Amino acid sequence: MWLVGSAVRSTILGPELPGDVDIAISDDAGVFASHLADLLDTGPVSSSEFGTASITYRGVRLDIAQLRTESYPGPGALPRVSPTKHILEDLARRDFTVNAIALELVGDHAGSVWDPFNGIRDYALGHIRLVAPGKYREDPLRALRAARLASRPGRRWHIVDVDEIREAGDVMHLVSGARLRAELERLLSETFFQLALRILEEHVGLAMVAEGMTYPTEVRYSVPEERRFVALLAQARGDVTGRFPLTGDEAQVLSRLALLRDLDDDNDVLSLPKVEHSDIELARQVFGASRMLDRAQLWRKACDTVTGRSVIDSFAESGLERPSGAAFGRMLHDLRAEWYWRAVRERERSLDGL
């Protein structure tokens, strides 16, 4: 049994930011995880097709993986996995030298450190170096992982294999949209995700990650983490939504953000379909505050204030005959527009008085 990943670096070289604990074993990971879950009285075990299993204990996720080798049938494809009994073969399949360090936990060699690719040296130097040539091409998502690692605080990181990482952009289109989205969301969850995006742009180019993506992005740190991916897509030139799987809600939010982004004048505002206050706030976080977004907020308040029900009630109280059908819709829009322009004038007078 071996400790690998960031946990082994923290144990051997000093603390990093808290993260998952990765354990490699020579036996079936699912069986081991089930026994460990029973022993620790934790929740359910989750497993994957790649011989890995996970449990969570006291808020810490334990990722358990059977030692394995990997081969890739082509760039961007999922790997073919074969179990092995040798820790050196398992370390050789990994991406970066700093991730190919293992601390043996049990047996005659407990406490021994396995570092066949000089990961400890590279960690001390802040080098993000591939275990072997060709790793970025076989799995271009490693370029995103390199950017994530390079953005983390506490160390000045340097990506060594600059020529190879550029090749990742040439084959990124071969990666499935679901896998690319998952890796982008991991990047956007980083503490300094804007730095990670800048590093990715510098070495690969966001347009090579997904055609239409642009840099610099304006995904601010104030954007809630669960909306950062949508915010990134909202700033793309052209439609990138077909590249990624999206929920119905995400597609609708993107559509409304596009409308808010393209507002040019008051006529555009008065033509807006119903947008939520949360959409306008998200647009401010994504695109920055603007006069037209302030006007969109006023229009939303007009729609909240002048409702169909309030107009119907007014006609009922007055005893007047109420228009119906399309005529009622036009009248409702005109009344909301009247409320909107009154609010605009009041706001402008208050600003003039400052």
C-alpha positions in Angstrom: 0.0 0.0 0.0 1.3 3.4 -1.0 0.4 7.0 -0.3 0.6 9.1 -3.6 -0.4 12.5 -4.9 -0.5 15.7 -2.9 -0.7 13.8 0.4 2.7 12.2 -0.1 4.2 15.6 -1.0 2.7 17.1 2.2 4.1 14.2 4.2 7.6 14.2 2.7 8.1 17.8 1.7 5.8 20.0 3.8 2.1 20.9 3.8 0.2 21.9 0.7 -3.4 23.1 0.6 -5.8 20.5 1.9 -7.0 18.0 -0.7 -7.9 14.4 -1.3 -5.9 11.6 0.1 -4.8 9.2 -2.6 -3.9 5.6 -1.8 -2.6 3.0 -4.3 -2.9 -0.7 -3.6 -2.1 -3.9 -5.4 -5.5 -5.5 -4.8 -9.1 -4.7 -5.8 -9.8 -1.1 -4.8 -13.6 -1.6 -4.5 -13.2 -4.5 -2.1 -10.6 -2.6 0.0 -12.7 0.5 0.1 -15.8 -1.4 1.3 -13.8 -3.0 4.1 -12.3 0.4 5.1 -15.7 2.0 5.0 -17.1 -0.7 7.4 -14.1 -0.2 9.7 -14.4 3.6 9.7 -18.2 3.6 9.7 -18.4 6.0 6.8 -21.0 6.5 4.1 -21.3 4.7 0.8 -18.4 3.8 -1.5 -18.3 5.2 -5.0 -16.3 3.4 -7.7 -15.3 3.8 -11.4 -14.5 1.6 -14.3 -10.8 2.4 -14.0 -10.3 0.4 -10.8 -10.7 3.2 -8.4 -13.0 3.8 -5.4 -13.7 6.6 -2.9 -15.0 7.1 0.6 -15.3 10.2 2.7 -14.1 10.2 6.3 -14.5 13.2 8.6 -14.8 15.5 5.6 -11.7 14.1 3.8 -12.1 12.2 0.6 -10.0 9.0 0.4 -9.4 8.0 -3.2 -8.2 4.4 -3.5 -6.8 3.0 -6.8 -5.5 -0.4 -7.8 -2.0 -0.3 -9.3 -2.4 -0.1 -13.0 -0.9 0.6 -16.4 -2.6 2.7 -19.1 -2.4 2.8 -22.8 -4.2 5.2 -25.1 -5.7 4.0 -28.4 -5.4 7.6 -29.8 -5.1 11.2 -28.6 -7.9 12.3 -26.4 -9.3 8.8 -26.0 -10.1 7.1 -22.7 -7.2 4.9 -21.6 -7.2 1.1 -21.7 -6.4 0.0 -18.1 -4.6 -3.1 -17.0 -3.9 -4.0 -13.3 -0.3 -4.5 -12.2 1.4 -5.5 -9.0 4.4 -3.1 -9.5 4.4 0.4 -8.1 7.0 1.6 -10.6 4.7 0.7 -13.5 1.8 2.6 -11.8 4.0 5.7 -11.3 5.1 5.6 -14.9 1.5 6.0 -16.1 1.1 9.3 -14.2 1.2 12.8 -15.7 3.8 14.9 -13.9 6.9 13.9 -12.0 5.7 15.7 -8.9 2.6 13.3 -9.0 4.8 10.2 -9.5 6.1 9.9 -5.9 4.9 7.2 -3.6 5.4 6.5 0.1 5.2 2.8 1.1 2.9 2.4 4.1 3.1 -1.3 5.1 5.4 -4.3 4.8 9.1 -4.6 5.1 9.7 -1.4 3.1 7.2 0.8 5.1 8.5 4.3 5.1 10.4 3.9 1.8 10.0 6.6 -0.8 9.6 5.7 -4.5 10.7 8.6 -6.7 11.8 7.1 -10.1 11.4 10.3 -12.1 13.0 12.8 -9.7 9.7 14.3 -8.6 11.1 15.5 -5.3 13.8 17.5 -7.1 11.2 19.0 -9.5 8.9 19.9 -6.6 11.8 21.8 -4.9 12.5 23.6 -8.2 8.8 24.3 -8.9 9.0 22.4 -12.1 5.9 20.9 -13.7 7.6 18.2 -15.9 6.0 15.3 -17.7 6.9 11.8 -16.6 7.6 10.9 -20.3 7.3 12.6 -23.7 4.0 12.5 -25.4 1.8 12.7 -22.3 0.0 15.9 -23.3 -0.8 14.5 -26.7 -2.2 11.2 -25.4 -4.4 13.1 -23.0 -4.6 16.8 -23.8 -6.6 17.5 -20.6 -3.3 17.2 -18.8 -2.7 20.8 -20.1 -5.6 22.0 -17.9 -4.2 20.0 -15.0 -0.8 21.6 -15.4 -2.5 25.1 -15.4 -4.4 24.2 -12.3 -1.2 23.1 -10.5 0.7 26.1 -11.7 -1.9 28.5 -10.2 -1.7 27.1 -6.7 -0.2 29.4 -4.0 2.8 28.6 -1.8 5.2 27.9 -4.7 6.3 29.5 -7.9 5.6 26.9 -10.5 7.1 26.7 -14.0 5.8 24.4 -16.8 8.9 22.8 -18.3 7.6 21.0 -21.4 6.4 24.1 -23.2 6.7 22.7 -26.8 4.7 19.6 -25.8 1.9 21.4 -24.0 1.2 23.4 -27.1 0.5 20.2 -28.9 -2.4 19.6 -26.5 -4.4 22.3 -28.3 -4.0 20.5 -31.6 -5.9 17.5 -30.3 -8.2 19.0 -27.7 -11.1 18.7 -30.2 -10.8 14.9 -29.9 -11.7 15.0 -26.2 -15.4 14.5 -25.4 -17.4 17.6 -24.3 -18.3 16.0 -21.0 -14.7 15.3 -20.1 -13.5 18.7 -21.2 -16.3 20.4 -19.2 -15.5 18.4 -16.1 -11.8 19.4 -16.3 -12.7 23.1 -16.9 -15.0 23.1 -13.9 -12.2 21.7 -11.8 -10.0 24.5 -13.0 -12.7 27.1 -12.2 -13.0 25.8 -8.7 -9.4 26.7 -7.9 -8.7 29.5 -5.5 -6.9 31.5 -8.2 -8.7 30.3 -11.2 -8.1 33.5 -13.2 -4.4 32.8 -12.9 -5.0 29.2 -14.1 -6.9 30.6 -17.1 -4.1 33.0 -17.9 -1.5 30.2 -17.7 -3.7 28.0 -20.0 -4.0 30.9 -22.5 -0.3 31.5 -22.4 0.7 27.9 -23.1 -2.2 26.5 -25.1 -4.7 29.2 -25.9 -8.4 29.2 -24.8 -9.5 29.2 -28.4 -7.6 25.9 -28.8 -9.4 24.5 -25.8 -12.8 25.3 -27.3 -13.3 27.2 -30.5 -14.8 30.6 -29.8 -13.4 30.9 -26.3 -11.6 34.2 -25.7 -9.0 35.6 -23.4 -8.9 37.7 -21.3 -12.1 36.5 -19.7 -14.1 38.5 -17.2 -15.2 35.7 -15.0 -14.9 37.5 -11.7 -14.1 35.9 -8.4 -17.5 37.2 -7.3 -19.3 34.8 -9.7 -20.6 31.8 -7.7 -18.5 28.7 -8.4 -21.5 26.8 -9.7 -22.1 29.5 -12.4 -18.4 30.0 -13.5 -18.6 27.5 -16.3 -21.7 29.2 -17.7 -20.0 32.6 -17.2 -17.0 31.4 -19.2 -19.3 30.2 -22.1 -21.3 33.5 -22.0 -18.2 35.5 -23.0 -17.2 33.3 -26.0 -17.3 34.7 -29.5 -19.8 32.6 -31.3 -21.9 29.7 -30.0 -19.8 27.1 -28.1 -22.8 25.5 -26.4 -22.7 22.6 -28.9 -19.3 21.6 -27.6 -20.5 20.8 -24.1 -23.4 19.0 -22.4 -25.7 21.6 -20.8 -28.8 21.3 -18.6 -32.0 23.0 -19.7 -31.5 25.6 -17.0 -27.9 26.4 -18.1 -29.0 26.8 -21.8 -31.8 29.2 -20.8 -29.4 31.2 -18.5 -26.9 31.5 -21.4 -29.7 32.6 -23.7 -30.7 35.4 -21.3 -27.1 36.4 -20.7 -26.7 36.8 -24.4 -29.7 39.1 -24.5 -28.4 41.2 -21.6 -24.9 41.4 -23.1 -26.2 42.7 -26.4 -28.4 45.5 -25.1 -27.6 48.7 -27.0 -30.5 51.1 -26.2 -33.8 51.5 -24.4 -35.7 49.9 -27.2 -33.7 46.7 -26.7 -34.5 46.9 -23.0 -38.3 47.3 -23.6 -38.1 44.3 -26.0 -36.6 42.0 -23.4 -38.5 38.9 -22.6 -38.8 38.1 -18.9 -35.5 37.9 -17.2 -34.9 37.3 -13.6 -33.2 39.6 -11.1 -30.6 36.8 -10.6 -29.9 36.9 -14.4 -29.1 40.6 -14.3 -26.9 40.2 -11.2 -25.0 37.4 -12.9 -24.6 39.5 -16.0 -23.1 42.3 -13.9 -20.7 39.7 -12.4 -19.8 38.3 -15.8 -19.7 41.5 -18.0 -19.3 44.2 -15.4 -21.7 46.9 -14.3 -23.2 49.0 -17.1 -25.9 51.6 -17.8 -27.9 49.2 -19.9 -27.9 46.5 -17.2 -29.2 49.1 -14.8 -32.0 49.9 -17.2 -32.7 46.2 -17.5 -33.1 46.1 -13.8 -35.6 48.9 -13.9 -37.6 47.1 -16.6 -37.6 44.0 -14.5 -39.0 46.1 -11.6 -41.6 47.5 -14.0 -42.8 44.0 -14.8 -42.9 43.1 -11.1 -44.9 46.2 -10.3 -47.3 46.4 -13.2 -48.6 42.8 -13.3 -51.5 41.4 -15.4 -53.4 40.8 -12.2 -52.9 44.3 -10.9 -54.3 45.7 -14.2 -57.3 43.4 -14.2 -58.1 44.4 -10.6 -57.9 48.1 -11.6 -60.4 47.6 -14.4 -62.7 45.6 -12.1 -62.6 48.4 -9.5 -63.3 51.1 -12.0 -66.1 49.2 -13.8 -64.5 49.9 -17.2 -64.4 47.3 -19.9 -61.1 45.6 -20.1 -59.4 44.8 -23.4 -58.7 41.1 -24.1 -56.2 39.0 -26.0 -53.4 40.8 -27.9 -54.9 44.2 -27.1 -54.6 43.5 -23.4 -50.9 42.4 -23.9 -50.1 45.6 -25.8 -51.8 47.7 -23.1 -49.9 45.9 -20.3 -46.6 46.5 -22.1 -47.4 50.2 -22.6 -48.2 50.6 -18.9 -45.0 48.9 -17.9 -43.1 51.2 -20.4 -44.7 54.2 -18.7 -43.6 53.0 -15.3 -40.1 52.3 -16.7 -39.7 55.8 -18.3 -40.9 57.5 -15.1 -38.3 55.5 -13.1 -35.6 56.4 -15.6 -36.4 60.1 -15.3 -36.4 59.9 -11.5 -33.1 58.2 -11.5 -31.6 60.7 -13.8 -32.9 63.6 -11.7 -31.4 62.0 -8.6 -28.0 61.6 -10.4 -28.1 65.2 -11.6 -28.6 66.3 -8.0 -25.4 64.7 -6.8 
